[in-house]
Amino acid sequence: MRALPEIVVVAYGAPALLRETLAPLAGFAVTVVDNSSSPEVAAVAREVGAAYWDPGANLGFGAGVNHALARRRTPGADVLLLNPDAVVDPDAIRALQAAMHAEARIATVGPAQFDADGQRAQVSWPYPHPLEYVARMVRLERFLRERPRYVIGSVLLMNAEALASVGGFDEGFFLYAEEADWQYRAHQAGWRNVVRHDVTATHVGAGTSTDPVRREVFLQAGQERFLRKHYGVWGWRAARWAVVVGSLPRRVLLRGARRGAARDRGLLFRRGPVAVEATYRPRVPRAAGAADGGRA
């Protein structure tokens, strides 16, 4: 009989949401990595018998996952990544695991996700590609060929065999695109990443972050890192300047909030998201009061 997945939650504050996430998970081995060094988060983890690790700094998501993987409670088991603002029931977890092992070479499987109001979220996206940014600039994205896709990491079951083969997360990523990078590496090694739309989970989204501007900076910084890593500096430059140049007519033709969004996006890419992210990144241990780094 296959062991139940070990569940890894990288938390950042929001103990009330974390309590809802952990409540259905009795019987599973659960590890909480607390990037906020919060006594309240520690108390919630211990209430439900989860292993609790405080790394003493805001490591970001990928490094937080690696911190847990290095301290596995059930070595060799599959691993379920679960955001601290997501809820999935045990039957859904078992269904995901059964689907993963029903076919060969499935690296990750995720469920359909709904927000608190019952709205369906998009859980599968094409890997970032410079051509996508250029096509958007000239409004020809509808002509792009279908490309391989990854599954978002808010509720994501990872195959233990794939983890052993591909390795852990790239800690050069901080809060976003680390799951895209890992799945792309798995894809290149012949693994598949799938969504089971008949299995569902609830995900509040942005439950541990209250600043949408900061969240957008971290999101685009993750995209920049992915493009630089897999397409080199020229791939990144093509994407970057497609956004900057494409924002110019929008700043003239659009009105109100849409004009402001086009302006802000153009300015962000002109400066470079990774460079802007550096102004937000924690520079001191969390116990000394580092900046917010909650992952949506």
Buried (B, 14 or more C-beta within 10 A) or exposed (E): EEEBBBBBBBBBBBBEBBBBBBEBBEEBBBBBBBBBBBEBBBEBBEEBEBBBBBBEBBBBBBBBBBBBBEEBBBEEBBBBBBBBBBBBBEEBBBBBBEBBBEEEEBBBBBBBBBEEEEEEBEBBEBBBBBBBBBBBBEEEEEEBEEEEBBBBBBBBBBBBBBBEBBEBBBBEBBBBBBBBBBBBBBBEEEBBBBBBEEBBBBBBBBBBBEBEEBBBBBBBBBBBBBBBBBBEEEBBBBBBBBBBBBBEEBBEEBEEEEBEBBBBBBEBBEBBBBEBBEEBBBEEEBEEEBBBBBBB
